[in-house]
């Protein structure tokens, strides 16, 4: 629809330009002058109206083509989103599977003491905090102001700090010996 309005505006602009370019447009002094001007305008309209109608047909054709392309684009975008979600789900699943089997293999090969477990939790917490800081630095919206970046890194780091602190505390507890009956 906006194309039609623009085309009509263009036709009106062409009419105004054509009328203003004529020097003798002031007023008709006689009926004969008015009839001659009317015939001139009709001949101009007969010459230019087919161009306008052709442009309107083109506008309708382009509007239909645009609608088809827009729906095609939306379906492609939806399919790409679905593919990305499926890839992410498979990646998370494979990552968890590999982490589980790696942890089992490490337990068999290298039995970890409570201090080693504390170290593992501290390293995991530090890695989490480092990743959170890198995310904040790479995001231009978050790194516009140092205080904003500090609070963002702190919020992103809270799970890592909590995870590392609880793990450190849990595996650092002294083992209590149960009395023998």
N, C-alpha and C positions, 0 to 999 in steps of 0.2 A: 503494500500500500504506500509506503513512503516514496517509492519510485514513481508512482503515478502522480503524487503531489508535486514532486520535483519536476516531472515532465510538464505538468500543467503550468507550473511557475515559469519554466523555461519558455514555453509557448507564449505566455503572457508577456514575458520580458522581450521576446522577439517582436511581438506586436507593438509594444511600447517603443522599442528602439526604431522600428520601421516608421511608426507614426511621428516620432519626434525628429526623425531625420528629414522629413519633408518640410520645406520652408513655408509652403503655403497652407499650413494647417490651422491658421488662426480661426477664421470662421467662414462659412459659406455665405456669399452675398446673394447668390441666386440659387434657384432650385436646380438649374443645370449644373452649376459647380458642385453642388452636393451630390447629384447623381453621378457625376464623373468620379468624384472621390469615392463614392460608394462602390462603383464598378472597379476602381483601382484596388480597393480593399478586398473586394470579392475575388478578384484575380489573384491577389497576393495570398488570400486564404486558400483558394483552389490549388495554388502552387505549393504551399507549405503544409497544409493539413495532411496530405498523404505521408509526409515525412514524420509528422507527429503520430499518426496512427501506426506507422511502422515501428516507431520508437516504443509505443505502448505495447505492441506485440512482443518486441524484444524484451521489454521490461517484464512482461508476464512469463516469457520463456526463462529468463534469467532467475526470476523469483522461484519458479518451480524447480529449476536446477539447483538453486541455493538450498531449498528445502530438502531435496534429496541428498545433497552432499552433507548437510548438517546432520540429518538422521544417520547417515553412514558414518560420519565422524563420531557421533555419540556412541554408536554400537562398537566402533573400534576402541574408543577410550574405555568403555566398560569391559571389553574383553581384555585389554591390557591391564586394567586394575585387577581383574580376576586372576590373570596369569601372575602378576606380581605377588598377590596374596598367597597363591598356591606355592610359588617359589619360596616365599618367606616361611610358610608353614613347613615345607619340606626341609628347608635349611635349619630351622629351629629343631625339628625332629632329629635330623642327622647329627646336629651339634650336641643335643642332649644324649643321644645314643653313644656318640664317640666319647663324651665326657664321662659317662657312666662306665664304659669299658676301660677307659684310660685310668680312672680312679681304682677300679678293681685290679687292673694290672699293676699299678704302682703299689697297692697294698700287698700284693703277693711278692713283688720284687724287693720292695723297700718298706718294711714295716715302720710306721711312723710313731715316734714317741709322742708324749703329750706336748713336749716343747716343739717338736717338729710340726705338730698340728697347729700349735699357736702361730708358728712362723708361716704356715700355709695360709691361715686365716688373715694374718696381717698383710701378707703379700697380695692376697685377693682383694682386701679392702683398699690397699694402695693402688692397685690396678684400676679398680672401680673409680676411685677419686681422680686418677689421672685421665681416664676416659671422659669423665664428667667435665673436667677442666678443658680438655681438647674440644669437646662439643661446644662449650660456652665460648671458647676463643674463635672457633670457626663460624659461629653464627653472628652475623653482623648486627642483628637487632639486639642481641644480648650483650655484645661487647662495646656498645656505644659509650658506656660510662663504667668506670672501674667499680663503683659500688654496686651497680646492677650486675656486673659480671661476678662479683664476690658473692652476692646473695644467690645468684643462679647456681654457681658451683657448689655453694653450701647446700642448697636444696637438692641438687642432683647427687651430692655426695652422702646425704643422710642415710640411704640404704646401705651404702658401702661401709660407712662408719659404724652403723648399727650391727651389720653382719660381722665385720672384723672385730668389734669390741665384744660382742656376745661370744664369738668363737674363741677369742683370746681368753676371756673369763672362764668359759666352759671347760676348755682343755687345760687351764692353769690351776684348776681346783685341786687341792691335795686329796689324795685318795684316802678315805677313812677305812681303817681296818675294823672288821667286825670281830667282836670277841667270840672266842670259841666257847661253846657251852660245856 
